[in-house]
Amino acid sequence: METHEVAYGVPIVSVVRDGFCVPYPVELVIKKKDHGFFDTRFEVQDVNGNLFLQVDGFYRNFQKKRIMRDPAGFLILTMREKVLTSRNRWLVHQGESSERNDLLFSVQRSHPFQVKTRLDVSLASNINEDISNFQVVGCYSSQSCKVYKDDTLVAEVNHKFTWGSFLGGSDKFRVQVYPGVDYAFIVALVIIFSEIDM
């Protein structure tokens, strides 16, 4: 649930958990590695190489599923792609749940056909009203994007493309999360963006 509390003079934007909100900018590197068509893994590190989060993913019954864990392996959230939706909808739940009362947020394309990738992010409380609380705006050519809360920029993502990483089945994103913003939430958005935009 999103909160608007203030900590150390910084407004807090908490979606996954307050513990992922810190009063200073966070710079992260997301490394994506494909292990065959059905197995994808992500490691989220700070600029010094310290592991912050890890995400395992697989493809089963025409559905993509990504599971986020902390460095010790404890489950944080689960991202699931809804099958056969025109706007590539994903649902994100606490832990491994798929129950409605554990839903954190949903992500989907603003329109089925787009020249520029734009994703609408709705918190659980606004999903039935189809209200977008956040937007992810990017482009197909660079796979870089920006995350907005209303008109306020809360995170920036730069995709680091090299032919060597492409041929080796790996990818790298550099993420700048603004002070007070839930970095686990932003990482989940980057992962879903990379899946939808591929």
PyMOL commands that set and color helices and strands:
alter all, ss='L'
color gray80, all
select helices_A, chain A and resi 18-20+100-102+124-126+163-167+183-196
alter helices_A, ss='H'
color red, helices_A
select strands_A, chain A and resi 6-7+10-11+26-34+39-46+51-60+63-69+75-81+90-94+103-109+118-123+134-138+145-149+152-159+170-177
alter strands_A, ss='S'
color yellow, strands_A
deselect
rebuild
show_as cartoon
